[in-house]
């Protein structure tokens, strides 16, 4: 982790993106930080201009609540998942749907792009992890190992590993270099509740947030727990590393967003003002802006 002490987070010029017609389930910045995606319970995905707060588009197509959204690392695409059992791939420039990925049998709760933007991983209530080819929209492989619904996922910076988190309270680390049809994952154990969110840092550390009210920061290569962050009084819903890895932000069901020092494990800021459950949080790529989405 970054050895420098993080500076204070200035809370000013707060913008509200408030034209949703349902709860905000997920949010994501584009790689250049210029656009913000929000996924809503109203069945639509919204695109915003970050600095002005202008609504660029409101896209329908899913036939159920939109559970998760994420930009591709190259910024050309974004993906959304839904209770309608599908993943949609969208062209970010034209805001149009390119592929509808079908294969899950129940609600799809998470989606992640590989760092080269060529593959996509998805997981949901059918307990299945699926890998897809982005260009064609074809499913490449199916990974089985979790004993309950899959709630979170993220690719390692190298693209060689995929982390998935589940209601079975475990994190599976999948070695995607293996060519065998069946991959037996390494498991990280230590949480006592649903693994609701996962996030790799640029150097390959892995943070996990759970309904056990804690956040763990792991070194996956050695399966070692580096630090445990305690302070949330309710379930943790979303986490994100700052670009320099010195800080981690977390949002939960307690109407607060917390900022943590990753080196000491101490909470350095508690941001209040959220009027309802805080469902999503993310840093801009330069680390200067922080967004949170809520049920209000």
C-alpha positions as MATLAB code, in Angstrom:
seq = 'XXXXXXXXXXXXXXXXXXXXXXXXXXXXXXXXXXXXXXXXXXXXXXXXXXXXXXXXXXXXXXXXXXXXXXXXXXXXXXXXXXXXXXXXXXXXXXXXXXXXXXXXXXXXXXXXXXXXXXXXXXXXXXXXXXXXXXXXXXXXXXXXXXXXXXXXXXXXXXXXXXXXXXXXXXXXXXXXXXXXXXXXXXXXXXXXXXXXXXXXXXXXXXXXXXXXXXXXXXXXXXXXXXXXXXXXXXXXXXXXXXXXXXXXXXXXXXXXXXXXXXXXXXXXXXXXXXXXXXXXXXXXXXXXXXXXXXXX';
ca = [
       0.000    0.000    0.000;
       1.031    3.594   -0.484;
       3.338    4.660    2.307;
       2.383    8.344    2.215;
      -0.196    9.677    4.620;
      -3.420   10.613    2.840;
      -4.473   14.229    2.906;
      -7.874   15.386    4.100;
     -10.793   15.065    1.724;
     -12.374   18.456    1.122;
     -16.155   18.275    0.941;
     -17.388   21.117   -1.222;
     -19.369   21.911   -4.356;
     -21.579   18.866   -3.836;
     -23.725   18.018   -6.865;
     -26.944   16.018   -6.774;
     -27.904   13.833   -9.732;
     -31.543   13.568   -8.844;
     -33.726   12.678  -11.817;
     -33.944    8.954  -11.135;
     -37.363    7.404  -10.739;
     -36.160    4.676   -8.397;
     -33.320    3.791   -6.067;
     -29.753    4.154   -7.379;
     -28.154    0.697   -7.249;
     -24.761    1.420   -8.797;
     -22.567    4.214  -10.178;
     -19.395    4.346  -12.265;
     -17.128    7.033  -13.698;
     -15.779    6.847  -17.228;
     -11.982    6.363  -17.362;
     -11.459   10.052  -18.177;
     -13.783   11.123  -15.367;
     -15.953   13.189  -17.710;
     -19.078   11.052  -17.498;
     -20.953    9.289  -14.749;
     -23.161    6.229  -15.113;
     -25.942    5.434  -12.670;
     -28.079    2.288  -12.610;
     -31.552    2.580  -11.203;
     -34.316    0.445   -9.795;
     -36.565    2.148  -12.346;
     -35.125   -0.099  -15.090;
     -32.975    2.562  -16.743;
     -29.314    3.517  -16.898;
     -28.468    7.208  -16.796;
     -25.491    9.059  -18.267;
     -24.372   12.389  -16.792;
     -21.777   15.047  -17.541;
     -19.710   14.945  -14.361;
     -18.857   18.580  -13.786;
     -22.088   20.237  -14.905;
     -24.420   17.525  -13.670;
     -26.257   17.596  -17.003;
     -28.274   14.498  -17.884;
     -26.929   13.214  -21.212;
     -29.247   10.256  -21.661;
     -31.674    7.929  -19.984;
     -31.571    4.484  -21.581;
     -34.270    1.858  -21.333;
     -34.158   -1.696  -22.645;
     -33.916   -3.816  -19.547;
     -37.258   -5.221  -18.436;
     -36.365   -5.165  -14.749;
     -34.406   -3.059  -12.265;
     -30.818   -2.292  -13.346;
     -28.559   -3.720  -10.661;
     -25.039   -2.780  -11.715;
     -23.120   -0.700  -14.273;
     -19.493   -0.381  -15.283;
     -17.437    1.316  -17.986;
     -14.831   -0.642  -19.932;
     -11.255    0.456  -19.118;
     -10.815    1.854  -22.646;
     -13.952    3.968  -22.170;
     -15.564    2.817  -25.412;
     -18.262    0.619  -23.832;
     -20.258    0.179  -20.694;
     -22.172   -2.798  -19.340;
     -25.343   -3.040  -17.282;
     -26.944   -5.966  -15.461;
     -30.537   -6.527  -14.461;
     -33.118   -8.606  -12.681;
     -34.272   -9.565  -16.194;
     -31.384  -12.127  -16.240;
     -29.419  -10.284  -18.955;
     -26.325   -8.145  -19.410;
     -26.417   -5.334  -21.938;
     -23.312   -3.994  -23.682;
     -23.599   -0.383  -24.823;
     -21.593    1.882  -27.105;
     -20.538    4.763  -24.849;
     -20.173    7.338  -27.627;
     -23.559    6.747  -29.242;
     -25.392    5.458  -26.153;
     -26.834    2.491  -28.040;
     -27.086   -1.187  -27.145;
     -24.666   -3.446  -29.036;
     -25.316   -6.869  -27.460;
     -27.770   -8.474  -25.071;
     -25.944  -11.300  -23.273;
     -28.229  -14.160  -22.271;
     -27.326  -17.234  -20.259;
     -28.021  -16.476  -16.618;
     -31.166  -17.990  -15.190;
     -31.766  -15.464  -12.435;
     -30.970  -11.818  -11.648;
     -27.456  -10.706  -12.688;
     -25.902   -8.782   -9.814;
     -22.376   -7.951  -10.965;
     -20.290   -7.404  -14.086;
     -16.579   -6.643  -14.624;
     -14.422   -5.863  -17.644;
     -10.922   -7.281  -18.012;
      -8.246   -4.529  -18.020;
      -7.783   -4.909  -21.793;
     -11.569   -4.489  -22.280;
     -11.749   -7.727  -24.280;
     -13.557   -9.933  -21.764;
     -16.467   -9.543  -19.397;
     -17.305  -11.484  -16.250;
     -20.805  -11.687  -14.773;
     -22.432  -13.345  -11.784;
     -25.764  -13.490  -10.057;
     -28.417  -15.394   -8.193;
     -27.973  -18.574  -10.247;
     -24.583  -19.068   -8.465;
     -22.780  -19.027  -11.827;
     -19.836  -16.978  -13.045;
     -19.781  -16.455  -16.801;
     -16.965  -15.149  -18.985;
     -17.902  -13.410  -22.244;
     -16.077  -12.136  -25.300;
     -16.883   -8.448  -25.538;
     -16.556   -8.042  -29.304;
     -18.918  -10.860  -30.245;
     -21.036  -11.113  -27.115;
     -20.406  -14.870  -27.014;
     -20.001  -16.770  -23.748;
     -16.480  -18.199  -23.408;
     -16.685  -20.279  -20.250;
     -18.720  -20.948  -17.151;
     -17.094  -21.092  -13.710;
     -18.778  -23.017  -10.909;
     -17.693  -23.142   -7.301;
     -19.749  -20.826   -5.129;
     -22.441  -22.361   -2.968;
     -24.747  -19.350   -3.062;
     -25.582  -16.267   -5.130;
     -22.721  -14.185   -6.528;
     -22.886  -10.552   -5.552;
     -19.561   -8.994   -6.605;
     -16.621   -9.370   -8.979;
     -13.450   -7.694  -10.219;
     -10.529   -8.556  -12.495;
      -6.957   -8.301  -11.246;
      -4.851   -5.652  -13.045;
      -2.995   -8.409  -14.936;
      -6.249   -9.931  -16.325;
      -4.939  -13.340  -15.189;
      -7.183  -13.562  -12.147;
     -10.820  -12.876  -11.395;
     -12.225  -12.375   -7.900;
     -15.864  -13.124   -7.105;
     -17.761  -12.654   -3.857;
     -20.825  -14.539   -2.730;
     -23.604  -14.904   -0.219;
     -21.705  -18.020    0.911;
     -19.323  -15.558    2.690;
     -16.322  -16.551    0.580;
     -14.198  -14.866   -2.081;
     -13.061  -17.062   -4.958;
      -9.889  -16.194   -6.875;
     -10.010  -17.779  -10.342;
      -6.786  -18.369  -12.309;
      -7.929  -17.641  -15.846;
      -4.620  -18.823  -17.338;
      -5.726  -22.403  -16.813;
      -7.037  -23.981  -20.023;
      -8.873  -26.832  -18.331;
     -12.689  -26.841  -18.584;
     -12.993  -26.842  -14.797;
     -11.116  -24.323  -12.651;
     -10.879  -24.924   -8.922;
     -10.578  -21.501   -7.296;
      -8.518  -20.403   -4.317;
     -10.772  -19.134   -1.541;
     -10.284  -16.222    0.841;
     -12.201  -16.768    4.046;
     -12.713  -14.458    6.996;
     -15.987  -12.638    6.448;
     -19.141  -13.848    8.149;
     -21.653  -12.401    5.702;
     -22.455  -11.745    2.064;
     -19.476  -10.363    0.093;
     -21.349   -7.410   -1.370;
     -18.449   -5.612   -3.091;
     -14.916   -6.262   -4.356;
     -12.275   -3.904   -5.703;
      -8.698   -4.500   -6.884;
      -6.129   -1.749   -6.516;
      -3.697   -0.909   -9.312;
      -0.947   -2.882   -7.569;
      -3.087   -5.999   -7.109;
      -4.390   -5.657   -3.562;
      -8.006   -6.719   -3.110;
     -10.586   -5.018   -0.905;
     -13.807   -6.772    0.084;
     -16.877   -5.325    1.760;
     -19.441   -7.437    3.529;
     -22.765   -7.543    5.248;
     -20.783   -8.414    8.378;
     -20.137   -4.600    8.529;
     -16.393   -4.916    7.854;
     -13.982   -4.319    4.988;
     -10.918   -6.503    4.460;
      -7.827   -5.639    2.415;
      -6.035   -8.744    1.130;
      -2.852   -9.689   -0.656;
      -4.356  -12.384   -2.900;
      -1.030  -13.843   -4.034;
      -0.317  -15.019   -0.480;
      -3.975  -15.256    0.616;
      -3.077  -12.985    3.541;
      -5.321  -10.452    5.245;
      -3.428   -7.154    5.557;
      -5.910   -4.956    7.384;
      -9.491   -5.057    8.606;
     -11.574   -1.874    8.555;
     -14.254   -1.613   11.226;
     -16.651    1.251   11.772;
     -19.771    0.703    9.704;
     -22.806    0.038   11.865;
     -24.736   -1.585    9.004;
     -23.980   -3.576    5.835;
     -21.240   -2.367    3.477;
     -22.606   -1.909   -0.061;
     -19.807   -0.364   -2.163;
     -16.045    0.273   -1.945;
     -13.392    1.946   -4.090;
      -9.651    2.591   -3.820;
      -8.292    6.053   -4.482;
      -5.925    6.005   -7.490;
      -2.834    6.207   -5.259;
      -4.169    3.417   -2.978;
      -3.699    5.543    0.137;
      -7.431    5.771    0.755;
     -10.471    3.587    0.410;
     -14.029    4.868    0.366;
     -17.034    2.828    1.451;
     -20.786    3.315    1.346;
     -23.355    1.421    3.332;
     -26.850    1.237    4.672;
     -26.159    3.766    7.447;
     -26.673    6.910    5.310;
     -22.961    7.698    5.502;
     -19.900    7.399    3.294;
     -16.596    6.640    5.028;
     -13.048    7.350    3.904;
     -10.278    5.128    5.297;
      -6.506    5.297    5.590;
      -5.437    2.024    3.972;
      -2.142    1.924    5.853;
      -3.501    2.319    9.372;
      -7.022    0.985    8.893;
      -8.436    4.092   10.556;
     -11.500    5.987    9.376;
     -10.346    9.512    8.521;
     -13.630   10.981    7.257;
     -17.309   10.229    7.716;
     -19.330   12.078    5.105;
     -22.914   12.714    6.103;
     -25.729   14.335    4.214;
     -27.008   11.289    2.352;
     -30.755   11.271    2.937;
     -31.212    7.541    2.510;
     -29.269    4.296    2.138;
     -25.922    4.920    0.334;
     -25.749    2.236   -2.360;
     -22.717    3.176   -4.457;
     -19.449    5.122   -4.325;
     -16.549    5.760   -6.673;
     -13.528    8.024   -7.173;
     -12.777    9.825  -10.411;
      -9.548    8.540  -12.020;
      -7.580   11.548  -10.730;
      -8.863   10.992   -7.192;
     -10.218   14.534   -6.899;
     -13.924   13.750   -6.949;
     -16.010   11.253   -5.053;
     -19.552   10.243   -5.941;
     -22.120    8.363   -3.899;
     -25.541    7.089   -4.950;
     -28.453    6.495   -2.650;
     -32.033    5.332   -2.413;
     -33.188    8.958   -2.334;
];
